[in-house]
């Protein structure tokens, strides 16, 4: 084996080992792509390299390049692909980035001139099983077709890279789906607000912070007076629109550390942390009722709602988030019993 090919074989083995070590770190897709192009020029007879990957769900391609010149080539190829009618020759298509992953064309690397007579480029497909993920483009200053070893090495590097890319993509996609499922499990589907589960979780953390800081958190349990009558009169669709409008109004009260949640039906909870004075909770309750005083337009009808609000203040001894909500709920019903459209502090926690 010629000395040059022996050296490249050794380097290829080293790169594959480095690739395997990199993947143990669960890198993002962009890192895997960049590793591929950065090492392609060290293993293969290439002056520069670029790569394009098309995620399986059809989102925008991900691109990496060994240098700015190669990146510019990738951009030009992508622009050409965007303007193409898709009926170019096989060689023309093979020389472009953005080869459709469902085009069924040959996976054999092809070497073509760039047109200025100074450089040639090869397109090596990124394949995983029967799926074509994209292409690795290699640019070199030598004319003609390279020997068997560079072609085989290029495809091996591309195949290993494609396998790692698919593994990384699937891991990231699993994380994304898992996070989406968690978001859906912790938020109200109608208003997008946190639900009871997430509110309890945040209230638990707020109690811990309150014990450390000595600052109170106010929990305001809100029930809309007369909502059932509006819902029965205008219909459930209008009722849903009304709840969304109310959530928008209540959001206007939020500071960065505050949380607004919809527990169920027309019941909301507003938690405001870091209150230096207990009297601030009453000020918040008054502002809350004030933002609901303005009519809400629903289905061509102006609706005026009032709210019964139960207020609880946490302190250094508060440890049970669920009990805080129970106490706030009890205080809300006391406000409603007294005629509604008012707020009431829980007697045992009155500020």
N, C-alpha and C positions, 0 to 999 in steps of 0.2 A: 504494500500500500504506500503510495507516495507520502512523503513527510507532511505535506500540506493537508491531505485528506485525513491522515492520522491525527494531526493536531485538531482539525475541525471535529472529528469523531469524538475525541476526548472532551472538547469544549461542549459538544452537544450533550454528552452524558452529564457533564457538570451542570449545564443549564436545566436539564430535566430534573436533576436532584434539587436544584435551587427552586424550581417550579413547585415541586412537591412540598418543600419546606414552607414556601410562601403560602400555599393553600391551607396549611395547618393554622394559619392566622386568620382565616375567614375574611379575606380581603374583599373590597368592593369590586365590581366589574371593571371599573376604569383602571384600577391597579393591575388587574390581571392582563388587560389589553396592553397597558403600557409596558409591563414586563416582557410581553411577547415581542413587541416591536423593538424594544431596547436591546434585546438579546439576539434577535434575528440577524442583525448586521454583524454580530460577533461570530456567529456560527456559519452563516451562509455568505456566498460571494455577492454581497449587496452593499451598496453605498448608503442607502436609506430604506426605511420600511414604514408602511402605514397599514392600519387594519380597520375594518368596519364590521360591526356586529349588529344584526337585526334581532332584537328580543322576540321570542315566540309570539307574544300577544300583539305584535304589529305596531308598537310604539316607535318613536323616533330612533334612528340608528345611533349607536355609540361608536365614537371614532377615537383613535389614538395614533400618534406618529412619532418617529424617532427624532425628527427635527422639523423646523418650521417649513422648509421646502417640501417635505413629504406631506405635511398637513395641508399645504396649499394644493398639492396634486390631488389629495383626497377631496378637498372642497370642489375643485374643478370637475372631478369625476362625478361627484354627487349632483352638481348643477347640470351636467350633461345628462345624467340619468333622469333628473326631474323634467328636462325638456324633451326627452326621447319619447317616441310613440310606442316603444317596446318592440319594434320590428327590426332592430339592427342585426347585423351579422353575428354569428356565434363568436368570432374572434373579437369583434368590436365590443360586444357585451362582456366577454371575458376580461377585457382590459379595463373595465370600468369598476369603480367602487359602486356599491349599491346593487350588486347582482341579486335579483329576486330569489328568495330562498325556496320558492315553489316553482322555479322555472324548469326543473328537470334536466338541465343541461349537463354536459360531461364534467366530471370532477377532475379531469386531467389538467395539470398546470399548463398554461400557455404562455409563450414569450412573444411579445410583439414590440415593434418600434414605437417610440413616442411621437415620431413625426419630424423631429428636428435632427435626427441622425446622430445625436450625441449620447442618448441613453436608451436602454431597453428596460422593460418592466415585465415581471411575471405575476400572475394572479394565482394564488394557491387557495383553494376553497377551505373554509372552516366547516368541517362536517362532524356531526354527532349522530351515529347510527344512520338513519335515512334522512336526517334533517340537515339542511344546509343553513348554517347560521350567518354566514357572511363571507369575507375574503381577506386574506393577507396579501398585501401588495409589496413586492420587492423591486427596488430600483438599483441599477448598476451602470457603471460607465463602460463596461465591455460589451461589444456587440456579439451576436450569435447566441446559440442555445448552450447552456452550461452542461456539464457532465452529469452522469447518472447519480453520483453521490449528492450533489447539491439539490437536485430535484427531489430525491428520496428524503433527504434530511429536512427540506422545506416542508414537505407534506407531513412528515412525522411530527415536526414541531407544531405545525398547524393543527394536526389531529389531537395531540396532547393538550394544546392550548384550548381547542374547542371543547374537549371533555371537561376541563377545569372551568371554562366559562359557563357551560351548561350547569355544572354542579353549583357554582357560585350563584348563577341566576336563580336556580330552584331554591337555594337556601334563602336568598333575599326575598323571593316571591313568597315563600312560606312565612317569613317574618312579616311581610306586608299584609298578607291575608290574616295572620294571627293578630296583628295590631288592629286591623280593620274590624275583625270579629270582636275584639275587646272593646273597641270604641262603640260598636253597635250595642254590645251588652251593657254598657255603662251610660248610654245616652237615650233620652226620650226620642223616639222616631218622629214625632210630630214637630216639636220645637227645636230639636237638636241640643236641648239643655241636658246637663247631668241628671241622671235618675236617682232614685233613692239609694241604690247601692253605692254609687260614686259619692253622693252627698254624705253618707255615713262615713265613708273612707276619708273624705276631706275633713269632716267634722272631728274625726278621731285625731287626725294630725293637728288640727287647730287646737284641740284640748291639750295636746302635748306641748305645743308652742306656748299656749297660755300659761301653763304651769311653769315654764322656764322664764318667760318674760314678765309675768305678773300682769299683763294686759288682758282685758276681757275680750271675748268674742260674742257678738250678738247674733242670735238665731231667731229669725222672724218667720213664723208659720202663717202662710197667707191663704185665705179661702175667699173666693169671689162671691159676694152676696148677689143672689138673684140669677146666677148663671144658668141654673136648671131651667128657669122660666124662659130665658132667652133661647136656650138650646131647643126647648120644646116648641117655641113659637117660630123660630127661623129655620130650624132643622139642624142636623148634626154637622153638615158641611160648613154652615155659617158658624156653628159653635166651635169647630176646629179653627176656622179663620180667626175667630175672636181670641182663642187661646194663644195663637201665634202672635197676634197683635199685642196682647197683654205681655207676653214674654219679651217682645221688642221694647215695650215701654219700661218694663222692670230692668232690662239690661242697661238702660241709660243711667241707673243708679250705681252701677258697679264700679268699684275701684279695682286696680290690678289684683290685690289679694282676695277679693270677694268671690263668692260662689252663689249662683242662682240655679236652682234645680226645680224640675217639675216632678212631683211625686206620683200623682195620678189625678185624673179628672181635672178639676179646676183648683187643685191645691199645689202651691209653690212654696219653696223655702229659700229665703235669702240669708246667707251667712256673711257677716262683716267682722273681720278680725282687727286686732290691735287698736281697740278703743281705749283711749286714756281715761275717759270719764263715762260712767254708766249712763248719764243723761244723754250721751250721744246716740244711744239706741233709740230713745224716744224721737230724737230729731230725724233719724233714718226712717222710722215708722211714719212720721208726718209727711216726709218727702215721698214715701212710697204711695201713700193715699193721695197725695197731690197729683202725681203723674197719672193716676187713674181717673182723676176728676174730669179731664178733657174727654169729650166723646170719641168713641172708636167707630170708624166707618166699616160696616160689615154688610156686604150684599146690598149696597145702596141705602142702608139704614144706619143712622147714628145711634150707637148704644153707649149708655153711661153705666159704668159699673162702680160699685163700692167694694171695699174689702174688709173682712174681719181678720185681724192680725194678732197672733199670740207671740209674745216676746220672752225669750230666755237669755240670760247672761251667763256665760261660763266663767269660772274662777279657778284659782289654783287647785281647788279640790275636785274639780270636774274630771271624771275618768270614763264615764259611760256615754258614748255618743248616741246610742239608741235611746237612752233615758232622756237625753236632752231633747230629742225630737218628740218623745212622748209628752214631756212637760210643755213644750211649745204648742203641741197639738191641743193639749188640755186648756192652755191659756187662750188659744184661738177660739175654742168653743165657748169659753166664758165671755169673750168679746162678742160673739154672735148671740149668746143668751141675753146680753145686755142691750140688744137692739141692732148690732152690727155696725158697719162703717166706722169702726174704731179699733184701737189696739189695747191690749191688756198684757201686763207683765205677770208671769208666773209668780204666785204669792211667795213661794219658798225661795225665789231668786230675785225678788223685786229690787231694782236698782234705785 
